[in-house]
């Protein structure tokens, strides 16, 4: 979910090719749904690496128009109001979009229904347990509002790693991987090397700027046609 009226620095954080997300999309995926596809850079990158059909959902009209020339189909609207004719997918991407929704739990349950049995969800969420939250609240006594990042002023929901896992699990998916993005801010910082070291300690959740999670819908029992619940 993006807004083309934002400052250039904020737009760059949401409209890039997202190599860290690309790396988690299975090479076997052939039908991908990208929620909050922005200008379609991520979808275009996926299409260039393999034979894949990408459907994007984007609420910003300008970005939706840009994405239309880069992916196979763009739904101009909110991820909370998906049309009934989207079809089925073997991978769904929700990269920094769910925190912008009033009810991401219901949205993810609906999206899970679009996944083929055994399909994959790749989700990126900012980590509100980041150390700066404690500094801002405990020391400065305020909640910052910024153009992007953890304290993006347009965020409606906030997640820790445990919250993120529960978000996916309540949608009927099993979390298989959780990767911390260790950095101070999207543009980088001179402290990133120290943070990467801290990210290998038990304190890593305090220094993860965001979490990248990979979850899977249960495969289907060939005899009954029902999902196999682990």
C-alpha positions as CSV (number, residue, x, y, z in Angstrom):
1,X,0.0,0.0,0.0
2,X,1.6,3.2,-1.1
3,X,0.8,6.9,-1.6
4,X,2.4,8.7,-4.6
5,X,2.1,12.1,-2.8
6,X,4.7,11.0,-0.2
7,X,8.2,12.5,-0.2
8,X,10.7,10.8,-2.6
9,X,12.6,9.1,0.3
10,X,9.4,7.4,1.5
11,X,8.4,6.4,-2.0
12,X,11.7,4.7,-2.6
13,X,11.2,2.5,0.5
14,X,8.0,1.1,-0.9
15,X,8.5,1.0,-4.7
16,X,11.7,-0.9,-5.1
17,X,12.3,-4.5,-6.3
18,X,12.6,-5.8,-2.7
19,X,15.4,-8.4,-3.3
20,X,14.9,-9.6,0.3
21,X,11.3,-10.5,-0.5
22,X,12.1,-11.9,-3.9
23,X,14.6,-14.3,-2.3
24,X,11.7,-15.9,-0.3
25,X,9.3,-16.5,-3.2
26,X,9.6,-20.1,-4.2
27,X,11.2,-20.7,-7.6
28,X,8.3,-23.1,-8.4
29,X,5.7,-20.3,-8.0
30,X,3.8,-19.7,-11.2
31,X,0.8,-17.7,-10.0
32,X,1.7,-14.9,-7.6
33,X,-0.6,-12.3,-5.9
34,X,1.2,-9.2,-4.8
35,X,-0.8,-7.2,-2.3
36,X,0.2,-3.5,-2.3
37,X,2.3,-4.0,-5.5
38,X,3.2,-0.2,-5.7
39,X,4.6,0.5,-9.2
40,X,5.1,-3.2,-9.9
41,X,8.9,-3.4,-9.5
42,X,8.8,-6.5,-7.4
43,X,6.3,-8.2,-9.7
44,X,8.4,-7.3,-12.8
45,X,11.5,-8.7,-11.1
46,X,9.7,-12.0,-10.4
47,X,8.5,-12.2,-14.0
48,X,12.0,-11.7,-15.3
49,X,13.5,-14.6,-13.4
50,X,10.9,-17.3,-14.3
51,X,7.7,-18.0,-16.1
52,X,5.2,-16.5,-13.7
53,X,1.9,-14.7,-13.8
54,X,1.7,-11.8,-11.3
55,X,-1.5,-10.1,-10.2
56,X,-1.0,-6.9,-8.2
57,X,-3.4,-5.1,-5.9
58,X,-2.6,-1.4,-5.4
59,X,-4.7,1.4,-3.8
60,X,-2.8,4.3,-5.1
61,X,-4.2,5.2,-8.6
62,X,-0.9,6.5,-10.0
63,X,1.1,3.5,-8.9
64,X,-1.6,1.1,-10.1
65,X,-1.4,2.7,-13.6
66,X,2.4,2.3,-13.6
67,X,2.2,-1.3,-12.4
68,X,-0.3,-2.2,-15.2
69,X,2.6,-2.1,-17.7
70,X,4.8,-4.4,-15.6
71,X,2.6,-7.2,-14.3
72,X,-0.1,-9.3,-15.9
73,X,-3.1,-7.7,-14.1
74,X,-3.6,-4.9,-11.6
75,X,-6.6,-4.5,-9.3
76,X,-6.9,-0.8,-8.4
77,X,-8.2,-0.8,-4.9
78,X,-7.7,-1.9,-1.3
79,X,-6.4,-5.3,-0.3
80,X,-9.4,-5.3,2.1
81,X,-11.8,-5.4,-0.8
82,X,-10.6,-8.0,-3.3
83,X,-12.8,-8.9,-6.2
84,X,-14.2,-12.4,-6.4
85,X,-12.6,-13.3,-9.8
86,X,-8.9,-13.2,-8.8
87,X,-8.4,-16.9,-9.2
88,X,-6.0,-19.2,-7.3
89,X,-2.4,-18.6,-6.4
90,X,0.6,-20.7,-5.3
91,X,2.2,-17.6,-3.7
92,X,0.9,-14.5,-2.0
93,X,3.1,-11.6,-1.1
94,X,2.1,-9.0,1.5
95,X,5.2,-6.8,1.8
96,X,4.6,-3.9,4.2
97,X,0.9,-3.6,3.5
98,X,-1.0,-5.5,6.3
99,X,0.0,-2.9,9.0
100,X,-1.9,-0.3,6.9
101,X,-5.2,-2.1,7.1
102,X,-7.9,-1.9,9.8
103,X,-8.4,-5.6,9.9
104,X,-5.4,-7.4,8.6
105,X,-6.5,-10.6,10.3
106,X,-9.7,-10.9,8.2
107,X,-7.8,-9.8,5.1
108,X,-5.2,-12.6,5.5
109,X,-7.9,-15.2,6.2
110,X,-9.5,-14.2,2.9
111,X,-6.2,-14.3,1.1
112,X,-5.3,-17.7,2.5
113,X,-8.5,-19.0,0.8
114,X,-7.0,-18.0,-2.5
115,X,-3.9,-20.1,-1.9
116,X,-3.6,-23.5,-3.4
117,X,-3.0,-26.3,-0.8
118,X,0.7,-26.2,0.0
119,X,0.9,-22.6,-1.3
120,X,3.2,-20.0,0.3
121,X,2.7,-16.6,1.9
122,X,5.6,-14.2,2.1
123,X,4.9,-11.4,4.6
124,X,7.0,-8.4,5.6
125,X,6.0,-6.5,8.7
126,X,7.7,-3.7,10.7
127,X,8.8,-4.7,14.2
128,X,7.3,-2.5,16.8
129,X,9.5,-4.2,19.5
130,X,12.5,-2.3,17.9
131,X,14.7,-0.6,20.5
132,X,13.7,2.9,19.3
133,X,10.1,2.3,20.4
134,X,11.3,2.1,24.0
135,X,13.5,5.1,23.6
136,X,10.7,7.2,22.1
137,X,8.0,6.2,24.6
138,X,10.2,5.7,27.8
139,X,12.6,8.6,27.4
140,X,11.0,11.1,25.1
141,X,7.4,10.3,26.1
142,X,6.0,10.5,22.6
143,X,4.9,8.4,19.6
144,X,6.7,9.6,16.5
145,X,4.9,9.9,13.2
146,X,7.1,9.7,10.1
147,X,6.8,9.3,6.3
148,X,7.9,5.6,6.3
149,X,9.4,2.9,8.4
150,X,8.2,1.5,11.8
151,X,6.6,4.8,12.7
152,X,4.9,5.5,9.4
153,X,2.0,7.8,10.2
154,X,-0.3,5.7,8.0
155,X,0.1,2.5,10.1
156,X,-3.1,1.3,11.7
157,X,-1.7,-1.9,13.3
158,X,1.6,-2.8,15.0
159,X,3.3,-6.2,15.3
160,X,6.0,-7.9,17.2
161,X,7.4,-11.3,16.0
162,X,4.9,-13.1,18.1
163,X,2.1,-11.0,16.8
164,X,3.2,-11.6,13.3
165,X,3.3,-15.4,13.8
166,X,-0.2,-15.4,15.3
167,X,-1.5,-13.3,12.4
168,X,-0.5,-16.0,9.9
169,X,-1.5,-18.9,12.2
170,X,-5.0,-17.5,12.7
171,X,-5.3,-17.5,8.8
172,X,-4.7,-21.3,8.8
173,X,-1.1,-21.1,7.8
174,X,2.1,-22.6,9.4
175,X,5.1,-20.3,9.8
176,X,8.2,-22.0,8.4
177,X,10.7,-19.1,8.4
178,X,11.2,-15.8,10.2
179,X,14.0,-13.6,9.0
180,X,15.0,-10.3,10.9
181,X,16.1,-7.3,8.9
182,X,18.7,-5.8,11.1
183,X,19.2,-2.1,10.5
184,X,18.3,1.3,12.1
185,X,16.5,2.8,9.2
186,X,15.7,1.9,5.5
187,X,18.5,4.2,4.2
188,X,21.2,2.6,6.3
189,X,23.3,3.9,9.2
190,X,26.9,3.9,10.4
191,X,25.7,1.6,13.3
192,X,24.4,-1.1,11.0
193,X,27.5,-3.3,11.5
194,X,27.0,-3.2,15.3
195,X,23.4,-4.0,14.8
196,X,24.1,-7.0,12.7
197,X,26.3,-8.3,15.5
198,X,23.6,-7.7,18.0
199,X,21.2,-9.5,15.7
200,X,23.1,-12.7,16.3
201,X,22.5,-12.5,20.1
202,X,19.4,-13.2,22.2
203,X,18.6,-9.5,21.9
204,X,18.0,-9.7,18.1
205,X,14.2,-8.9,18.4
206,X,15.1,-5.5,19.8
207,X,17.3,-4.7,16.7
208,X,15.2,-6.2,13.9
209,X,13.7,-3.3,11.9
210,X,11.2,-5.6,10.3
211,X,10.4,-9.3,10.0
212,X,10.1,-11.3,6.9
213,X,8.0,-14.4,7.4
214,X,7.4,-17.4,5.1
215,X,4.2,-19.4,5.9
216,X,2.5,-22.3,4.1
217,X,-1.0,-23.4,3.7
218,X,-1.5,-27.0,4.6
219,X,-1.3,-29.5,1.7
220,X,-4.5,-31.3,0.7
221,X,-5.4,-34.9,1.6
222,X,-5.8,-36.6,-1.8
223,X,-8.4,-38.9,-0.4
224,X,-10.7,-36.5,1.3
225,X,-9.8,-33.2,-0.5
226,X,-9.5,-31.5,2.9
227,X,-6.4,-29.6,4.0
228,X,-4.0,-31.6,6.1
229,X,-3.6,-29.8,9.4
230,X,-0.2,-30.4,11.0
